[in-house]
Amino acid sequence: MTISSQHMDKLEEEDVLYTGTQLDIKFSIVKGDKIGLIGDNQTRTQALKDIVAEKDNELTIQYLPTLSAFEENDLEQAFNMNNAIIPNIFSDETLREYMLTAELLALSPDDKELQENLNRLSDDTTGLAQEAMELFTKFRVTNLRRKINELSFVEKKKVALVKVLVHPCDLLLLDEPTNFLDIDDIVVLEENLVKKECAIVLSTHDRYFLDNIVTKIVQLKGTVVCQGNYSKYVETSNNPLFQQECEWMNKGVPASIIKARIVSNVSKRKVIDLIGVSKAFGDVCALKDFSYTFKQKERIGLIGSTGTGKSTLLNVMSKAFSPDSGAIKIGDVIKIGYFTQSSPGLDIDTRVGGFFKVKDMVLKNKGAELGRKLLASFASSIPEGMEDVCINELPTDEKRQLYLLSLLIGDVNILLLDEPTNNLDMQTVQVLAEYVANFEGLVVVASNDRYFLDRVVDKILVFEGEGVITPFVGNYTDYKERVLESSTK
């Protein structure tokens, strides 16, 4: 059956709206559905592409594919790179003029002529432009007169999101929409999607994002459909991998227990000592007179808006950047594994299958069963038929995954991780969280993945901007609850 807009209005729950031609998958999509897809990256992406390919002309679909910071073609397909932001959102001249006038008025609120022009342009059709302006404000994207090729990659990602969110449609398809966004941006996106009346199908590795939005989970392998969010799917699944996950969901980790765990687990041995460190880029201050002693077995999460200095701190700790002032003391016998957002990936002339076999043999001889479990999870996420392909011929994102894996199971005693969960599937994120939580050395991780932070860290460094960093004892949820308590007093 093809997909049509009249079906969206009239379909019953048991009617099949979508049949994946390449994946042999059958599940229904009805009006108002909010569906999360579970499976490896390739299968989830292919399912979304199949839905687009099989629709008929009556159905309107907005589709955001995975955008990679390393594949320029992805961006060129999404935008006219030489046009400004506003023309990339709307082709209608009235909507374009409304957005431009609204932006100029925000810069000059007392300009009566601009206000009169905005009033003249305002009618029932300019609601879309108003929504776009509100989203850009919430996403903190300014100066909409800039050309797309002048934007940072994160800004381009936000523009792509606004473009698919503001246009009315019957079906909205989003492939890894939270990649490269900070937590505040993800919350804005969640609030927007929850209010939408159209059907939504999501492919994402972000556990909490799924929990907060979807009302149905579709496990693509075996076509298992679960009514409810991802937590409900975990609770009702027979997958043995979810047993420990269910225990964690039921127990949680109160802040008082976290504090006790810090006292008992953290070694007194200093591994990295930052003393009065400052770092600026032109007029932008990333770190300001920051002092902190990092100790063995600490699990520290870095959170804050994009551009507030999280990556800068990791670069300073790894000595990739030199501070403008202050001192860095690194202990003896320290071996740092550093995964950055710009890591080029593993680039070796070794076949994929051989790489995993050799690594598994080494870990088996060491008795590192948790490492072998992590290795197996990464191996299962590699697309089928790639075993005989050389690693240096893989797409960039797959090479980066193998580079991350090599760091994790390598001979290191400090892990510095910058957004490690991007482009991983849900199961691999879960195993990665278990591995990092049990790592014997220091872990410092910058991540927008709230689930990952809750599972791994017991201390948060909050980047407030202007170089200000505030420490907090607890995981991400503890921190948000404390902020909520403070705001209600």
C-alpha positions as a Python dict, from the first residue, in 0.01 Angstrom:
ca = {
    (1, 'M'): (0, 0, 0),
    (2, 'T'): (131, 345, -85),
    (3, 'I'): (115, 632, 159),
    (4, 'S'): (-142, 905, 99),
    (5, 'S'): (-281, 1196, 296),
    (6, 'Q'): (-635, 1056, 295),
    (7, 'H'): (-500, 739, 455),
    (8, 'M'): (-354, 950, 735),
    (9, 'D'): (-705, 1067, 824),
    (10, 'K'): (-891, 738, 785),
    (11, 'L'): (-655, 453, 868),
    (12, 'E'): (-734, 223, 1155),
    (13, 'E'): (-454, 113, 1388),
    (14, 'E'): (-422, -232, 1229),
    (15, 'D'): (-401, -107, 868),
    (16, 'V'): (-57, -124, 707),
    (17, 'L'): (54, 214, 578),
    (18, 'Y'): (420, 139, 516),
    (19, 'T'): (593, -173, 385),
    (20, 'G'): (971, -152, 355),
    (21, 'T'): (1059, -290, 14),
    (22, 'Q'): (1428, -341, 90),
    (23, 'L'): (1399, -437, 456),
    (24, 'D'): (1086, -657, 455),
    (25, 'I'): (934, -447, 732),
    (26, 'K'): (564, -384, 794),
    (27, 'F'): (422, -140, 1044),
    (28, 'S'): (140, 112, 1044),
    (29, 'I'): (164, 488, 1060),
    (30, 'V'): (-156, 673, 1146),
    (31, 'K'): (-230, 1040, 1193),
    (32, 'G'): (-77, 1172, 1515),
    (33, 'D'): (161, 877, 1560),
    (34, 'K'): (498, 956, 1714),
    (35, 'I'): (715, 655, 1632),
    (36, 'G'): (1072, 573, 1732),
    (37, 'L'): (1269, 325, 1521),
    (38, 'I'): (1502, 77, 1692),
    (39, 'G'): (1782, -94, 1501),
    (40, 'D'): (2131, -36, 1369),
    (41, 'N'): (2208, 296, 1200),
    (42, 'Q'): (2195, 164, 844),
    (43, 'T'): (1860, -11, 892),
    (44, 'R'): (1696, 290, 1058),
    (45, 'T'): (1818, 526, 786),
    (46, 'Q'): (1706, 288, 511),
    (47, 'A'): (1360, 259, 668),
    (48, 'L'): (1317, 638, 651),
    (49, 'K'): (1439, 646, 291),
    (50, 'D'): (1193, 369, 200),
    (51, 'I'): (904, 569, 345),
    (52, 'V'): (1005, 868, 132),
    (53, 'A'): (1042, 652, -180),
    (54, 'E'): (706, 476, -140),
    (55, 'K'): (481, 776, -76),
    (56, 'D'): (230, 894, -334),
    (57, 'N'): (188, 1252, -446),
    (58, 'E'): (-101, 1325, -209),
    (59, 'L'): (112, 1293, 104),
    (60, 'T'): (335, 1580, 215),
    (61, 'I'): (655, 1469, 388),
    (62, 'Q'): (925, 1674, 555),
    (63, 'Y'): (1247, 1473, 583),
    (64, 'L'): (1568, 1562, 767),
    (65, 'P'): (1843, 1311, 681),
    (66, 'T'): (2149, 1259, 897),
    (67, 'L'): (2380, 1556, 849),
    (68, 'S'): (2749, 1481, 890),
    (69, 'A'): (3006, 1746, 975),
    (70, 'F'): (3249, 1549, 759),
    (71, 'E'): (3040, 1503, 444),
    (72, 'E'): (2998, 1836, 262),
    (73, 'N'): (2759, 1675, 12),
    (74, 'D'): (2502, 1632, 291),
    (75, 'L'): (2493, 2008, 342),
    (76, 'E'): (2493, 2093, -28),
    (77, 'Q'): (2185, 1874, -76),
    (78, 'A'): (2007, 2044, 214),
    (79, 'F'): (2078, 2407, 118),
    (80, 'N'): (2163, 2657, -149),
    (81, 'M'): (2496, 2735, 16),
    (82, 'N'): (2536, 3079, -148),
    (83, 'N'): (2193, 3202, -40),
    (84, 'A'): (2113, 3363, 294),
    (85, 'I'): (1931, 3179, 572),
    (86, 'I'): (1586, 3326, 506),
    (87, 'P'): (1560, 3227, 135),
    (88, 'N'): (1663, 2875, 234),
    (89, 'I'): (1361, 2853, 466),
    (90, 'F'): (1086, 3001, 246),
    (91, 'S'): (1040, 3055, -127),
    (92, 'D'): (738, 3282, -70),
    (93, 'E'): (843, 3648, -99),
    (94, 'T'): (595, 3770, 163),
    (95, 'L'): (727, 3527, 424),
    (96, 'R'): (1084, 3621, 339),
    (97, 'E'): (1006, 3992, 371),
    (98, 'Y'): (825, 3934, 701),
    (99, 'M'): (1124, 3752, 853),
    (100, 'L'): (1371, 4013, 734),
    (101, 'T'): (1155, 4298, 867),
    (102, 'A'): (1103, 4121, 1200),
    (103, 'E'): (1477, 4072, 1242),
    (104, 'L'): (1555, 4436, 1160),
    (105, 'L'): (1283, 4550, 1401),
    (106, 'A'): (1437, 4339, 1678),
    (107, 'L'): (1760, 4531, 1623),
    (108, 'S'): (1579, 4869, 1611),
    (109, 'P'): (1262, 4828, 1821),
    (110, 'D'): (1178, 5201, 1808),
    (111, 'D'): (1173, 5217, 1427),
    (112, 'K'): (811, 5308, 1346),
    (113, 'E'): (852, 5248, 972),
    (114, 'L'): (969, 4891, 1031),
    (115, 'Q'): (679, 4833, 1272),
    (116, 'E'): (431, 4963, 1013),
    (117, 'N'): (582, 4735, 747),
    (118, 'L'): (556, 4436, 980),
    (119, 'N'): (191, 4517, 1057),
    (120, 'R'): (121, 4549, 684),
    (121, 'L'): (276, 4209, 614),
    (122, 'S'): (103, 4030, 902),
    (123, 'D'): (-187, 3807, 803),
    (124, 'D'): (-295, 3445, 837),
    (125, 'T'): (-14, 3325, 610),
    (126, 'T'): (272, 3481, 807),
    (127, 'G'): (224, 3251, 1105),
    (128, 'L'): (485, 3019, 953),
    (129, 'A'): (737, 3304, 943),
    (130, 'Q'): (656, 3393, 1304),
    (131, 'E'): (714, 3031, 1407),
    (132, 'A'): (1046, 3027, 1221),
    (133, 'M'): (1157, 3346, 1397),
    (134, 'E'): (1064, 3201, 1736),
    (135, 'L'): (1260, 2882, 1666),
    (136, 'F'): (1567, 3072, 1551),
    (137, 'T'): (1551, 3279, 1870),
    (138, 'K'): (1524, 2967, 2088),
    (139, 'F'): (1804, 2797, 1892),
    (140, 'R'): (2014, 3115, 1934),
    (141, 'V'): (2072, 3162, 1562),
    (142, 'T'): (2110, 3534, 1488),
    (143, 'N'): (2168, 3753, 1181),
    (144, 'L'): (1951, 3562, 937),
    (145, 'R'): (2093, 3767, 650),
    (146, 'R'): (2412, 3560, 658),
    (147, 'K'): (2479, 3313, 378),
    (148, 'I'): (2468, 2943, 461),
    (149, 'N'): (2836, 2898, 375),
    (150, 'E'): (2922, 3157, 643),
    (151, 'L'): (2763, 2954, 923),
    (152, 'S'): (2923, 2704, 1158),
    (153, 'F'): (2820, 2343, 1109),
    (154, 'V'): (2601, 2352, 1422),
    (155, 'E'): (2422, 2662, 1290),
    (156, 'K'): (2364, 2486, 957),
    (157, 'K'): (2213, 2193, 1145),
    (158, 'K'): (1975, 2427, 1328),
    (159, 'V'): (1871, 2598, 1003),
    (160, 'A'): (1798, 2256, 852),
    (161, 'L'): (1583, 2171, 1154),
    (162, 'V'): (1385, 2495, 1135),
    (163, 'K'): (1327, 2434, 764),
    (164, 'V'): (1153, 2099, 821),
    (165, 'L'): (977, 2201, 1143),
    (166, 'V'): (792, 2509, 1015),
    (167, 'H'): (648, 2370, 692),
    (168, 'P'): (312, 2190, 740),
    (169, 'C'): (316, 1821, 650),
    (170, 'D'): (134, 1493, 699),
    (171, 'L'): (448, 1306, 801),
    (172, 'L'): (773, 1432, 956),
    (173, 'L'): (1081, 1207, 929),
    (174, 'L'): (1391, 1290, 1136),
    (175, 'D'): (1720, 1099, 1120),
    (176, 'E'): (1946, 1167, 1422),
    (177, 'P'): (1806, 1518, 1479),
    (178, 'T'): (1988, 1569, 1813),
    (179, 'N'): (2341, 1516, 1678),
    (180, 'F'): (2561, 1823, 1739),
    (181, 'L'): (2291, 2009, 1934),
    (182, 'D'): (2346, 2109, 2296),
    (183, 'I'): (2101, 2002, 2566),
    (184, 'D'): (1909, 2332, 2563),
    (185, 'D'): (1857, 2296, 2186),
    (186, 'I'): (1733, 1939, 2231),
    (187, 'V'): (1477, 2054, 2487),
    (188, 'V'): (1353, 2320, 2239),
    (189, 'L'): (1319, 2050, 1972),
    (190, 'E'): (1133, 1820, 2212),
    (191, 'E'): (885, 2092, 2304),
    (192, 'N'): (817, 2160, 1935),
    (193, 'L'): (768, 1795, 1838),
    (194, 'V'): (539, 1712, 2131),
    (195, 'K'): (294, 1980, 2012),
    (196, 'K'): (285, 1869, 1648),
    (197, 'E'): (-31, 1707, 1515),
    (198, 'C'): (133, 1539, 1215),
    (199, 'A'): (271, 1185, 1228),
    (200, 'I'): (639, 1171, 1325),
    (201, 'V'): (895, 894, 1272),
    (202, 'L'): (1228, 933, 1453),
    (203, 'S'): (1561, 760, 1413),
    (204, 'T'): (1784, 856, 1705),
    (205, 'H'): (2037, 721, 1954),
    (206, 'D'): (1908, 963, 2221),
    (207, 'R'): (1724, 756, 2482),
    (208, 'Y'): (1565, 1043, 2674),
    (209, 'F'): (1463, 1215, 2350),
    (210, 'L'): (1264, 905, 2255),
    (211, 'D'): (1114, 875, 2602),
    (212, 'N'): (994, 1235, 2596),
    (213, 'I'): (836, 1225, 2249),
    (214, 'V'): (732, 890, 2107),
    (215, 'T'): (415, 692, 2175),
    (216, 'K'): (516, 385, 1975),
    (217, 'I'): (842, 193, 1929),
    (218, 'V'): (911, -15, 1618),
    (219, 'Q'): (1198, -263, 1647),
    (220, 'L'): (1298, -307, 1283),
    (221, 'K'): (1465, -646, 1321),
    (222, 'G'): (1174, -889, 1345),
    (223, 'T'): (924, -601, 1326),
    (224, 'V'): (827, -581, 1692),
    (225, 'V'): (582, -299, 1770),
    (226, 'C'): (550, -170, 2126),
    (227, 'Q'): (287, 82, 2234),
    (228, 'G'): (466, 333, 2456),
    (229, 'N'): (803, 504, 2476),
    (230, 'Y'): (1151, 351, 2484),
    (231, 'S'): (1145, 277, 2858),
    (232, 'K'): (824, 80, 2809),
    (233, 'Y'): (991, -109, 2524),
    (234, 'V'): (1286, -199, 2750),
    (235, 'E'): (1055, -316, 3030),
    (236, 'T'): (857, -546, 2799),
    (237, 'S'): (1148, -675, 2589),
    (238, 'N'): (1287, -1027, 2623),
    (239, 'N'): (1633, -907, 2522),
    (240, 'P'): (1879, -1019, 2797),
    (241, 'L'): (2086, -706, 2735),
    (242, 'F'): (1805, -503, 2891),
    (243, 'Q'): (1809, -681, 3228),
    (244, 'Q'): (2074, -452, 3378),
    (245, 'E'): (1904, -156, 3212),
    (246, 'C'): (1575, -238, 3385),
    (247, 'E'): (1752, -260, 3721),
    (248, 'W'): (1906, 83, 3664),
    (249, 'M'): (1569, 229, 3559),
    (250, 'N'): (1396, 91, 3869),
    (251, 'K'): (1661, 191, 4121),
    (252, 'G'): (1809, 514, 3993),
    (253, 'V'): (2105, 666, 4177),
    (254, 'P'): (2011, 927, 4440),
    (255, 'A'): (2254, 1213, 4492),
    (256, 'S'): (2334, 1095, 4846),
    (257, 'I'): (2451, 759, 4711),
    (258, 'I'): (2654, 932, 4441),
    (259, 'K'): (2833, 1142, 4704),
    (260, 'A'): (2914, 830, 4906),
    (261, 'R'): (3036, 656, 4591),
    (262, 'I'): (3265, 949, 4512),
    (263, 'V'): (3424, 932, 4857),
    (264, 'S'): (3478, 555, 4837),
    (265, 'N'): (3577, 515, 4473),
    (266, 'V'): (3783, 818, 4381),
    (267, 'S'): (4153, 777, 4436),
    (268, 'K'): (4341, 1057, 4610),
    (269, 'R'): (4601, 1036, 4334),
    (270, 'K'): (4609, 1351, 4124),
    (271, 'V'): (4633, 1286, 3752),
    (272, 'I'): (4576, 1632, 3600),
    (273, 'D'): (4597, 1958, 3792),
    (274, 'L'): (4481, 2285, 3635),
    (275, 'I'): (4590, 2598, 3820),
    (276, 'G'): (4441, 2936, 3727),
    (277, 'V'): (4400, 2840, 3361),
    (278, 'S'): (4261, 3096, 3116),
    (279, 'K'): (4200, 3064, 2743),
    (280, 'A'): (4038, 3307, 2500),
    (281, 'F'): (3984, 3324, 2126),
    (282, 'G'): (3984, 3690, 2032),
    (283, 'D'): (3711, 3853, 2240),
    (284, 'V'): (3554, 3519, 2336),
    (285, 'C'): (3661, 3392, 2678),
    (286, 'A'): (3638, 3012, 2705),
    (287, 'L'): (3821, 2955, 3036),
    (288, 'K'): (3880, 3217, 3303),
    (289, 'D'): (4117, 3153, 3593),
    (290, 'F'): (3993, 2793, 3619),
    (291, 'S'): (4147, 2565, 3879),
    (292, 'Y'): (4058, 2201, 3933),
    (293, 'T'): (4237, 1886, 4043),
    (294, 'F'): (4125, 1582, 3844),
    (295, 'K'): (4172, 1253, 4026),
    (296, 'Q'): (4183, 891, 3923),
    (297, 'K'): (3841, 722, 3885),
    (298, 'E'): (3651, 1051, 3875),
    (299, 'R'): (3358, 1056, 3630),
    (300, 'I'): (3299, 1416, 3521),
    (301, 'G'): (3043, 1542, 3271),
    (302, 'L'): (3073, 1877, 3093),
    (303, 'I'): (2749, 2055, 3003),
    (304, 'G'): (2665, 2398, 2866),
    (305, 'S'): (2563, 2577, 2549),
    (306, 'T'): (2762, 2540, 2228),
    (307, 'G'): (3069, 2763, 2232),
    (308, 'T'): (3100, 2802, 2610),
    (309, 'G'): (3433, 2619, 2638),
    (310, 'K'): (3368, 2247, 2691),
    (311, 'S'): (3586, 2135, 2400),
    (312, 'T'): (3844, 2398, 2492),
    (313, 'L'): (3884, 2247, 2839),
    (314, 'L'): (3938, 1901, 2688),
    (315, 'N'): (4191, 2044, 2443),
    (316, 'V'): (4380, 2214, 2726),
    (317, 'M'): (4378, 1896, 2936),
    (318, 'S'): (4517, 1696, 2644),
    (319, 'K'): (4771, 1973, 2571),
    (320, 'A'): (4630, 2016, 2221),
    (321, 'F'): (4586, 2382, 2324),
    (322, 'S'): (4822, 2585, 2538),
    (323, 'P'): (4652, 2811, 2794),
    (324, 'D'): (4697, 3187, 2772),
    (325, 'S'): (4785, 3186, 3141),
    (326, 'G'): (4797, 2942, 3431),
    (327, 'A'): (4964, 2605, 3470),
    (328, 'I'): (4888, 2241, 3384),
    (329, 'K'): (5044, 1960, 3583),
    (330, 'I'): (5006, 1605, 3453),
    (331, 'G'): (5100, 1307, 3668),
    (332, 'D'): (5352, 1037, 3587),
    (333, 'V'): (5262, 733, 3375),
    (334, 'I'): (4960, 911, 3229),
    (335, 'K'): (4827, 788, 2896),
    (336, 'I'): (4542, 993, 2752),
    (337, 'G'): (4284, 867, 2505),
    (338, 'Y'): (4119, 1174, 2352),
    (339, 'F'): (3820, 1154, 2117),
    (340, 'T'): (3732, 1490, 1963),
    (341, 'Q'): (3439, 1605, 1750),
    (342, 'S'): (3687, 1654, 1467),
    (343, 'S'): (3879, 1326, 1504),
    (344, 'P'): (3943, 1208, 1147),
    (345, 'G'): (3880, 844, 1228),
    (346, 'L'): (4083, 528, 1196),
    (347, 'D'): (4262, 527, 860),
    (348, 'I'): (4448, 199, 824),
    (349, 'D'): (4483, -53, 543),
    (350, 'T'): (4318, -334, 740),
    (351, 'R'): (3998, -517, 657),
    (352, 'V'): (3709, -457, 894),
    (353, 'G'): (3662, -825, 980),
    (354, 'G'): (4032, -874, 1053),
    (355, 'F'): (4040, -565, 1274),
    (356, 'F'): (3766, -701, 1500),
    (357, 'K'): (3916, -1052, 1515),
    (358, 'V'): (4259, -923, 1623),
    (359, 'K'): (4113, -687, 1884),
    (360, 'D'): (3891, -963, 2025),
    (361, 'M'): (4188, -1200, 2056),
    (362, 'V'): (4391, -939, 2246),
    (363, 'L'): (4103, -865, 2485),
    (364, 'K'): (4032, -1235, 2536),
    (365, 'N'): (4394, -1297, 2637),
    (366, 'K'): (4366, -1009, 2886),
    (367, 'G'): (4041, -1144, 3029),
    (368, 'A'): (3874, -812, 2948),
    (369, 'E'): (3518, -937, 2907),
    (370, 'L'): (3358, -593, 2927),
    (371, 'G'): (3592, -477, 2651),
    (372, 'R'): (3492, -777, 2440),
    (373, 'K'): (3126, -690, 2497),
    (374, 'L'): (3193, -336, 2376),
    (375, 'L'): (3385, -470, 2077),
    (376, 'A'): (3096, -701, 1983),
    (377, 'S'): (2847, -415, 2006),
    (378, 'F'): (3053, -193, 1775),
    (379, 'A'): (3099, -487, 1535),
    (380, 'S'): (2722, -542, 1515),
    (381, 'S'): (2670, -176, 1420),
    (382, 'I'): (2891, -205, 1110),
    (383, 'P'): (2672, -257, 799),
    (384, 'E'): (2645, -614, 672),
    (385, 'G'): (2880, -709, 391),
    (386, 'M'): (3154, -470, 508),
    (387, 'E'): (3378, -736, 665),
    (388, 'D'): (3610, -751, 364),
    (389, 'V'): (3625, -374, 311),
    (390, 'C'): (3943, -194, 416),
    (391, 'I'): (3890, 50, 701),
    (392, 'N'): (4042, 339, 505),
    (393, 'E'): (3764, 293, 246),
    (394, 'L'): (3478, 326, 497),
    (395, 'P'): (3265, 642, 524),
    (396, 'T'): (3407, 897, 767),
    (397, 'D'): (3150, 836, 1042),
    (398, 'E'): (3223, 460, 1046),
    (399, 'K'): (3599, 528, 1059),
    (400, 'R'): (3540, 761, 1354),
    (401, 'Q'): (3346, 490, 1536),
    (402, 'L'): (3637, 249, 1496),
    (403, 'Y'): (3879, 520, 1612),
    (404, 'L'): (3666, 572, 1924),
    (405, 'L'): (3662, 197, 1985),
    (406, 'S'): (4041, 177, 1951),
    (407, 'L'): (4084, 452, 2210),
    (408, 'L'): (3843, 293, 2455),
    (409, 'I'): (4005, -50, 2456),
    (410, 'G'): (4359, 82, 2411),
    (411, 'D'): (4635, 119, 2668),
    (412, 'V'): (4509, 442, 2829),
    (413, 'N'): (4424, 547, 3184),
    (414, 'I'): (4248, 876, 3107),
    (415, 'L'): (3951, 913, 2872),
    (416, 'L'): (3865, 1257, 2736),
    (417, 'L'): (3550, 1220, 2526),
    (418, 'D'): (3380, 1492, 2322),
    (419, 'E'): (3030, 1386, 2212),
    (420, 'P'): (3115, 1013, 2191),
    (421, 'T'): (2757, 891, 2135),
    (422, 'N'): (2690, 1077, 1809),
    (423, 'N'): (2604, 834, 1527),
    (424, 'L'): (2599, 527, 1752),
    (425, 'D'): (2292, 306, 1776),
    (426, 'M'): (2095, 275, 2100),
    (427, 'Q'): (2236, -64, 2202),
    (428, 'T'): (2595, 49, 2147),
    (429, 'V'): (2533, 363, 2356),
    (430, 'Q'): (2406, 142, 2639),
    (431, 'V'): (2712, -85, 2626),
    (432, 'L'): (2943, 216, 2592),
    (433, 'A'): (2789, 370, 2905),
    (434, 'E'): (2848, 48, 3097),
    (435, 'Y'): (3209, 30, 2979),
    (436, 'V'): (3294, 393, 3058),
    (437, 'A'): (3121, 376, 3399),
    (438, 'N'): (3351, 86, 3491),
    (439, 'F'): (3670, 237, 3345),
    (440, 'E'): (3950, 231, 3603),
    (441, 'G'): (4094, 573, 3524),
    (442, 'L'): (3973, 933, 3497),
    (443, 'V'): (3681, 1004, 3262),
    (444, 'V'): (3589, 1355, 3145),
    (445, 'V'): (3308, 1364, 2889),
    (446, 'A'): (3132, 1647, 2708),
    (447, 'S'): (2797, 1516, 2591),
    (448, 'N'): (2446, 1626, 2497),
    (449, 'D'): (2320, 1274, 2572),
    (450, 'R'): (2139, 1308, 2904),
    (451, 'Y'): (2096, 932, 2944),
    (452, 'F'): (2469, 875, 2891),
    (453, 'L'): (2554, 1143, 3148),
    (454, 'D'): (2314, 991, 3401),
    (455, 'R'): (2461, 644, 3354),
    (456, 'V'): (2827, 747, 3361),
    (457, 'V'): (2907, 1061, 3560),
    (458, 'D'): (2887, 1148, 3928),
    (459, 'K'): (3000, 1509, 3896),
    (460, 'I'): (2905, 1789, 3655),
    (461, 'L'): (3099, 2095, 3544),
    (462, 'V'): (2847, 2351, 3419),
    (463, 'F'): (2983, 2594, 3158),
    (464, 'E'): (2792, 2917, 3216),
    (465, 'G'): (2966, 3125, 2947),
    (466, 'E'): (3231, 3399, 2968),
    (467, 'G'): (3474, 3143, 3109),
    (468, 'V'): (3266, 3072, 3420),
    (469, 'I'): (3252, 2702, 3523),
    (470, 'T'): (3041, 2583, 3816),
    (471, 'P'): (3094, 2235, 3971),
    (472, 'F'): (2801, 2021, 4086),
    (473, 'V'): (2802, 1684, 4264),
    (474, 'G'): (2565, 1437, 4098),
    (475, 'N'): (2459, 1331, 3751),
    (476, 'Y'): (2262, 1530, 3493),
    (477, 'T'): (1916, 1456, 3636),
    (478, 'D'): (2034, 1552, 3985),
    (479, 'Y'): (2158, 1881, 3845),
    (480, 'K'): (1832, 1961, 3664),
    (481, 'E'): (1629, 1878, 3976),
    (482, 'R'): (1847, 2114, 4180),
    (483, 'V'): (1801, 2390, 3921),
    (484, 'L'): (1423, 2334, 3927),
    (485, 'E'): (1417, 2347, 4307),
    (486, 'S'): (1613, 2672, 4306),
    (487, 'S'): (1382, 2832, 4050),
    (488, 'T'): (1068, 2754, 4255),
    (489, 'K'): (1200, 2899, 4582),
}
